[in-house]
Amino acid sequence: MSDEYAVYAVRYASRAGRRGQHFLGFDDRSAEPHPTAYYVWLAVSGRRAVVVDAGLDPARPHGLEGLEFHCSPVDGIAALGVDPSDVEHLVLSHLHYDHTGTAAHFPRARRVVQAGEARYWTGPAAARIHRERWLVSDDDLGDVLGTTDRLDLVDGDTTLAPGISVHLVGGHTAGLQLTRVDTAAGPVVLASDAVHFYENIDDDRPFPILHSMPGVYAAFDRAAELGGPGLVVPGHDPEVSARFPAVPGVSAVRIA
């Protein structure tokens, strides 16, 4: 059995948008179209399968106007040949609702969440964080944090298994974590919302929804430090689907 991982991005949904929604600060192109893609990620070897983020559940209300589903995140993973019940770890990069929606569909997976992220959304001030509270789902929090027998609250950088690790960066949220995966092509960093679009990190321009501005810039730097050339994978960029080879018959691309 091999520990060498293949990494896939499953594009389960898309949504129209404008540049002004995706880059902080003045942009004279702010009215131009700038679509958003929604992904979950799979790292699979001969020994194990690890899923990063749980996306949105098409069966649950989401409030995202104009969202077009291509598949459910769970069906996308299954189409790549991995039964959801065989997933060993489900890494939640952070607890925003578009990353947690199908957690309950991975019945044996250990949920990996940064302890600081969990504290932020469940602590004594959580209900008063009006600026960000709309970004989380109480139902999803119950699915993720309520399964205490399968919940791993990690504190900082942590190795989950040989060749796969999580790295605390914050920035977009209080406890956002990157996932680093060793592959034959080099180390892949699944940045999720630490880097929404290639342009965020390439031009050093943060996404407007953030917890800490210094944290966002530190996350850009950490992602670049951990990932191989061309292997820092943004969380919402349609360009990911163009840069990497498509998997026939599946709404997915192979990263490495």
C-alpha positions as CSV (number, residue, x, y, z in Angstrom):
1,M,0.0,0.0,0.0
2,S,1.4,3.4,-1.0
3,D,1.4,6.7,1.0
4,E,1.7,8.7,-2.2
5,Y,-1.4,10.9,-2.6
6,A,-3.4,11.9,-5.6
7,V,-5.2,15.2,-5.0
8,Y,-8.5,16.2,-6.7
9,A,-10.7,19.4,-6.6
10,V,-14.4,18.6,-7.0
11,R,-16.3,21.7,-8.3
12,Y,-19.7,21.1,-7.0
13,A,-21.2,24.6,-7.7
14,S,-20.7,27.9,-9.4
15,R,-22.1,31.4,-9.0
16,A,-21.9,34.7,-11.0
17,G,-20.3,37.7,-9.3
18,R,-18.4,40.9,-9.8
19,R,-14.8,41.9,-9.1
20,G,-15.8,44.4,-6.5
21,Q,-17.2,41.6,-4.4
22,H,-13.9,39.7,-4.3
23,F,-11.0,42.2,-3.9
24,L,-10.6,44.6,-1.0
25,G,-10.0,48.3,-1.9
26,F,-10.8,50.4,-5.0
27,D,-10.8,48.7,-8.3
28,D,-11.8,50.6,-11.5
29,R,-12.9,47.2,-12.9
30,S,-15.1,46.5,-9.9
31,A,-18.3,46.1,-12.0
32,E,-16.7,43.5,-14.4
33,P,-18.0,39.9,-14.1
34,H,-15.9,37.7,-11.8
35,P,-17.5,34.3,-11.1
36,T,-17.0,32.1,-8.1
37,A,-16.5,28.4,-8.0
38,Y,-17.2,26.1,-5.0
39,Y,-15.0,23.2,-4.3
40,V,-14.3,20.3,-2.0
41,W,-11.0,18.5,-2.2
42,L,-9.9,14.8,-2.0
43,A,-6.5,13.4,-1.1
44,V,-6.3,9.7,-1.6
45,S,-3.6,7.1,-1.4
46,G,-3.5,3.3,-1.2
47,R,-3.9,3.6,2.5
48,R,-6.4,6.4,3.2
49,A,-8.8,9.0,1.9
50,V,-8.9,12.5,3.3
51,V,-11.5,15.1,2.4
52,V,-10.9,18.8,2.8
53,D,-14.1,20.8,3.5
54,A,-17.7,19.6,3.2
55,G,-19.2,22.3,0.9
56,L,-22.9,23.1,0.8
57,D,-25.6,20.5,1.0
58,P,-28.0,21.0,-1.9
59,A,-30.8,19.7,0.3
60,R,-30.4,22.6,2.9
61,P,-31.3,26.2,2.4
62,H,-28.3,28.4,1.7
63,G,-29.4,31.9,0.8
64,L,-26.8,32.3,-2.1
65,E,-28.7,33.9,-4.9
66,G,-27.8,32.4,-8.3
67,L,-25.9,29.4,-7.0
68,E,-25.8,26.6,-9.6
69,F,-25.1,23.1,-8.3
70,H,-23.2,20.7,-10.6
71,C,-23.4,17.9,-8.1
72,S,-23.5,17.4,-4.4
73,P,-20.0,17.4,-2.7
74,V,-20.6,13.9,-1.5
75,D,-21.6,12.6,-4.9
76,G,-18.6,14.3,-6.4
77,I,-16.3,12.4,-4.0
78,A,-18.1,9.1,-4.7
79,A,-17.7,9.7,-8.4
80,L,-13.9,9.7,-7.9
81,G,-14.2,6.2,-6.5
82,V,-14.2,6.9,-2.8
83,D,-17.2,5.8,-0.6
84,P,-17.9,8.6,1.9
85,S,-18.0,5.9,4.6
86,D,-14.3,5.1,3.9
87,V,-13.1,8.7,4.4
88,E,-10.6,8.7,7.4
89,H,-10.4,12.4,8.0
90,L,-12.6,15.3,7.1
91,V,-10.6,18.5,7.5
92,L,-12.7,21.6,8.0
93,S,-10.5,24.5,6.9
94,H,-12.9,26.8,8.8
95,L,-16.6,26.8,9.9
96,H,-18.3,29.1,7.3
97,Y,-21.4,27.5,6.0
98,D,-20.2,26.9,2.5
99,H,-17.5,24.6,3.9
100,T,-19.4,22.5,6.4
101,G,-22.7,21.5,4.9
102,T,-22.2,17.8,4.2
103,A,-20.2,16.8,7.3
104,A,-22.8,14.4,8.5
105,H,-22.5,12.4,5.2
106,F,-19.0,11.2,6.2
107,P,-20.1,8.9,9.0
108,R,-16.7,7.4,10.0
109,A,-14.4,10.4,9.3
110,R,-12.7,12.2,12.1
111,R,-13.5,16.0,11.9
112,V,-10.4,18.0,12.1
113,V,-11.0,21.6,13.3
114,Q,-8.6,24.2,14.8
115,A,-9.5,24.6,18.5
116,G,-9.4,28.4,18.1
117,E,-11.9,28.3,15.2
118,A,-14.3,26.2,17.4
119,R,-13.9,28.5,20.4
120,Y,-14.6,31.6,18.3
121,W,-17.9,30.3,17.0
122,T,-19.1,28.7,20.3
123,G,-17.6,30.9,23.0
124,P,-19.5,33.4,25.2
125,A,-19.4,36.2,22.6
126,A,-20.3,34.0,19.6
127,A,-24.0,35.1,19.4
128,R,-22.9,38.8,19.4
129,I,-20.4,38.6,16.5
130,H,-23.0,40.1,14.1
131,R,-20.3,41.1,11.5
132,E,-19.6,37.4,10.8
133,R,-22.3,35.3,12.4
134,W,-24.3,35.1,9.2
135,L,-21.5,33.1,7.7
136,V,-22.1,30.1,9.9
137,S,-24.9,27.6,10.2
138,D,-26.1,26.3,13.6
139,D,-27.1,23.0,12.0
140,D,-23.7,22.6,10.5
141,L,-22.0,23.5,13.7
142,G,-24.0,20.8,15.4
143,D,-23.0,18.2,12.8
144,V,-19.3,19.1,13.0
145,L,-18.8,19.9,16.7
146,G,-21.5,17.7,18.2
147,T,-19.8,14.5,17.1
148,T,-17.4,14.6,20.1
149,D,-16.3,11.0,19.6
150,R,-15.0,11.8,16.2
151,L,-13.9,15.4,16.7
152,D,-10.2,16.4,16.7
153,L,-9.7,19.9,17.9
154,V,-6.1,20.6,17.0
155,D,-4.0,23.5,18.2
156,G,-1.7,24.8,15.5
157,D,0.3,22.8,12.9
158,T,-0.6,19.1,13.1
159,T,0.4,16.0,11.1
160,L,-2.7,13.9,10.4
161,A,-0.9,11.0,8.7
162,P,2.4,10.5,6.8
163,G,2.4,13.1,4.0
164,I,-0.6,15.1,5.1
165,S,-0.7,18.0,7.6
166,V,-2.8,21.0,8.6
167,H,-1.4,24.5,9.3
168,L,-3.0,27.2,11.3
169,V,-3.0,30.6,9.6
170,G,-6.2,32.5,10.5
171,G,-6.8,35.7,8.6
172,H,-10.1,35.0,6.8
173,T,-11.4,33.5,10.1
174,A,-10.0,33.2,13.6
175,G,-8.7,29.7,13.1
176,L,-8.5,28.9,9.4
177,Q,-6.1,26.1,8.5
178,L,-4.3,25.1,5.3
179,T,-3.9,21.5,4.3
180,R,-0.6,20.4,2.9
181,V,-0.3,17.1,0.9
182,D,2.8,15.4,-0.4
183,T,2.4,14.3,-4.0
184,A,4.7,13.1,-6.8
185,A,4.4,16.6,-8.3
186,G,5.5,18.2,-5.0
187,P,3.7,19.6,-1.9
188,V,0.2,20.7,-2.7
189,V,-1.4,23.4,-0.4
190,L,-5.2,23.3,-0.4
191,A,-5.6,26.9,0.7
192,S,-9.4,27.0,0.9
193,D,-10.4,30.6,1.9
194,A,-6.9,31.6,2.9
195,V,-6.7,32.4,-0.8
196,H,-10.0,32.7,-2.6
197,F,-8.6,33.5,-6.0
198,Y,-5.1,33.3,-7.6
199,E,-5.2,37.1,-8.0
200,N,-5.6,37.5,-4.2
201,I,-2.2,36.0,-3.6
202,D,-0.5,37.0,-6.9
203,D,-1.4,40.7,-6.5
204,D,-1.4,40.7,-2.6
205,R,-5.0,41.8,-2.6
206,P,-7.2,40.3,0.2
207,F,-10.7,39.1,-0.2
208,P,-13.1,41.6,1.6
209,I,-14.5,39.2,4.2
210,L,-11.9,38.8,6.8
211,H,-11.2,38.4,10.5
212,S,-7.7,39.9,10.6
213,M,-5.9,41.9,7.9
214,P,-2.4,41.1,9.1
215,G,-3.5,37.5,9.4
216,V,-4.6,37.4,5.7
217,Y,-1.2,38.6,4.6
218,A,0.5,36.1,6.9
219,A,-1.7,33.4,5.4
220,F,-0.6,34.3,1.9
221,D,3.0,34.1,2.9
222,R,2.6,30.8,4.7
223,A,0.7,29.2,1.8
224,A,3.5,30.2,-0.6
225,E,6.1,28.9,1.8
226,L,4.5,25.5,2.2
227,G,3.4,24.8,-1.4
228,G,5.4,23.8,-4.4
229,P,5.5,26.0,-7.6
230,G,2.0,26.3,-9.0
231,L,0.6,24.0,-6.3
232,V,-1.1,26.5,-4.0
233,V,-4.7,25.9,-4.8
234,P,-7.2,28.7,-4.1
235,G,-10.6,28.0,-2.6
236,H,-13.0,29.6,-5.1
237,D,-11.2,30.3,-8.3
238,P,-12.8,28.9,-11.6
239,E,-9.3,29.0,-13.0
240,V,-8.4,25.9,-11.0
241,S,-10.8,24.0,-13.3
242,A,-8.8,25.4,-16.3
243,R,-5.2,24.9,-15.0
244,F,-5.5,21.2,-14.1
245,P,-6.6,18.2,-16.2
246,A,-10.3,17.3,-16.0
247,V,-11.4,13.9,-14.7
248,P,-13.7,12.4,-17.4
249,G,-17.3,12.2,-16.4
250,V,-16.8,14.0,-13.1
251,S,-17.1,17.7,-12.1
252,A,-13.5,17.5,-10.9
253,V,-9.8,18.1,-11.9
254,R,-6.7,16.3,-10.7
255,I,-4.3,18.7,-9.0
256,A,-1.4,16.2,-8.7
